[in-house]
């Protein structure tokens, strides 16, 4: 006979539904460990059956350590927004990002091997898959360290970590949040031109020359014109030279220097569901 207490204990351990837990205990003749294995196998079967499904929905989760010098952002993806909004999904996402932040991991496979309540994160996800009947994956995991790490979450599907250096204090946190919002809105490719891949630069120069040539500009002027267009590309697509969205009269770099002379952004991570 399976007791209600045992069913609740198994549910608390695995997160599976009450009826699934009861069935697992019956199948395992009351053996708790075998019941856990049964639920894992059920999740694995569902996971295998839905391996080719798209996971374009989900939520982004962000966490920092106690002194805001390290942060982690993850994307937990699933098939439908309905599942993404469930308490079980949200709780698991928060548990995963807490573990990821505590261990400062950026590798998804390494994160899946870490544990929550004596189960690996991979096993916890598999268990939830068995419960909700949908494919669930960690689609992104990014961590960074800095003197001040600031977070910004836009709704539940877009998040940013920004690493600030050169000053500390409440004004730096407020400025960092402005910068994180800028990153969310403008999606810059890098902090400045030094972070842009040389292949991208070469392509932009080639395109700039071809456009100038098609406009009938003199051949001797093509290089200079292309360089001018490249500089515009840097200004629009890298963070520090971008016009500050709250005050287009200044760049992000100028805005930060107005807060503190040496304040700057040294790193950022932007994670969005479905991207």
VENGIZI-V133758 format. One line per field, one symbol per residue. ss: DSSP state (~ for helix, > for strand, _ for the rest). phi: phi as a letter, one per 40 degrees, with the letter a starting at -180 (. if undefined). burial: + if it has 16 or more other ideal C-beta (glycine too) atoms within 10 Angstrom, else -. Layout:
ss->???
phi->???
burial->???
This chain:
ss->___~~~~~~~~~~~___~~~~~~~~~~____~~~~~~~~~~~~~~~~~~_______>>>>>>>>_____>>>>>>>>>__~~~~__~~~~~~~~~~~~~~~~~____~~~~~~_>>__>>~~~~~~~~~~~~____>>>>>>>>>__>>>>>>>___>>>>>>>>____~~~~~~~~~~~~~~~~~___>__~~~__~~~~~~~~~~~~~~~~~____~~~~~~~~~~~~~~~~~~~>____>>__>>>>>~~~~~~~~____>>>>>>>>>___
phi->.ccccccccccccbgccdccccccccccfgcccccccccccccccccccbccccbcbiabbbabccbfbaabbbbbbacbcdcdccccccccdcccccccccbfcbbcccccccbbfgbccdccccccdcccgbcbaccaabbabadbbbbabcgbbaabbbcbbhaahcccccccccccccccccfccacacccccccccccccccccccccccgcddcccccccccccccddccbbccccccccaccbcddcdccccadbcabbaabbbbcgc
burial->-+---++--++-++++---++++++--+------++-+++-++--++-------+-++++++++---+-++++++++++---++----+--++++++-+++---++-+--++---+--+-+-++++++++++-+++++++++++-+-++++++--+++++++++-++----+--++-+++++++-+-++++++--+-------++--++--+---------+--++--++--++--++++++++------+++-++--++--+++-+++++++--
